[in-house]
Amino acid sequence: MQKLKKKIIASVVCVFALLCPVLSSASPAYFSATADSNSSSLVVITNPPSFSSTTQKGVVFCGYGSAGTTVSIYLFNATTQHYEKMNVYGNPVSTTINASGVFWKKVDLPNGLNKVLVCAEKDGAYQLVKREVSVLSSNLADRIKGYTVNMTNALQMGR
């Protein structure tokens, strides 16, 4: 009985020893609005641009970087003044860059201005990249298009 107890304890200790590096490298649940990177060479975000607008709720974040880098996406919460890790069905929105060196992750953003933080991390280094994406309702986008067409017509009529 005593030997079995010791084996169980040794097994539990081994499991914790194996999990500690994984747990310590997990990205935090949130970042403050003033958080800063300790690296600038982990990832390059190619989409979306720094400031963009779309009528699509689904926005693809993509780019390239070092294989094995974990990329997580955070959304700014104006109430708490923190970037909070996005979740889909209770799972964090994150991915790991594979051997090809590229990554992509599609997220649904609410209407309005969205301040998004992309966090890339590997081996204790992390890089924070901010993006602002305005999701416009399709009605507003249609009105803007209509206004542009009407202005074009008005300018042509004045010739």
Steps between C-alpha positions, in 0.01 A plus 500: 500500500784738590678429169182573305458830684859599418452411132184709481673797662801462270268484198315815607829685553620392155179621336530839671866525401409433138210747501680789669673625183170480313309684770763772536501571126122529467393849395324705766124556506546874446749781437475857626441771242859618552670158476815486290699229319836359603570392139434638154602212278256217571225574250393725213127564467403529132123527549315703607690827457553722805173685438227344291126475454277227370136397480595140580485390864750222427847652478807291415818578689801356321872540463828317532767433756717243667367143514378408848390853587157516662273779377200608712239767431365745759213751479505830691236537772433870562344428839804324646755686283662163418552292190321173583576169331229416249318169540287301259276245669714528812828439316766773469552645154858395439709299258857382466712589200586177321810401301382703198545815710150635436191529717141614468205523734148619420310681776155655515508862614200706617374802306686823568864576574698199624841543656680170461832381642689214337744334741778280360708308753783251496760395758413781745509773234178669395401757242180706515353641178196729508235528231178702470219353294166676451217263419233698315141390469405418142241784506769756576729358233217519244428861595869591464513334157181682400642832613817444298300414189277804547801732540657355185177555308469854634855586396445361151173690462670827590735478201 
